[in-house]
Amino acid sequence: MSTIPPEAFARHDESPDDQFYLQPRLVTHIDTAAIAAVTQLYRELFPPVGPSWM
């Protein structure tokens, strides 16, 4: 089984979802290290100038 403690899955705001999403907000869903990893992956997989059809 997982060794991740249940509190690791706690939300910063435990209010009901319908109340939470009434206010539009800009949020980052992954941490800085994950953003860097995805950025590097994109650099490796996609051309720097984008597809030729653009």
TIKOLVO-955730 format. One line per field, with one value per residue (C-alpha): x, y, z; residue in three letters. Coordinates in steps of 0.05 Angstrom, whole numbers. Layout:
BEGIN
c1 <- X,...
c2 <- Y,...
c3 <- Z,...
residu <- ala,...
REM end
This chain:
BEGIN
c1 <- 0,18,61,33,-4,-77,-64,-21,-86,-119,-139,-119,-192,-238,-302,-352,-331,-392,-373,-299,-310,-358,-298,-254,-181,-115,-79,-17,-33,39,101,162,202,145,138,213,209,149,183,245,204,168,235,257,193,169,205,224,185,122,89,97,22,21
c2 <- 0,73,106,175,201,220,293,299,299,354,416,486,506,450,489,454,455,494,551,547,552,611,658,651,641,628,571,529,455,429,451,487,422,391,454,451,377,388,448,407,351,400,428,358,337,400,444,513,551,509,469,492,503,562
c3 <- 0,-6,48,32,92,83,102,39,0,42,5,26,24,47,31,-15,-88,-112,-65,-81,-157,-153,-154,-217,-199,-232,-198,-211,-203,-204,-166,-194,-205,-244,-287,-302,-321,-367,-399,-413,-442,-488,-510,-529,-564,-600,-650,-623,-677,-674,-730,-802,-811,-761
residu <- met,ser,thr,ile,pro,pro,glu,ala,phe,ala,arg,his,asp,glu,ser,pro,asp,asp,gln,phe,tyr,leu,gln,pro,arg,leu,val,thr,his,ile,asp,thr,ala,ala,ile,ala,ala,val,thr,gln,leu,tyr,arg,glu,leu,phe,pro,pro,val,gly,pro,ser,trp,met
REM end
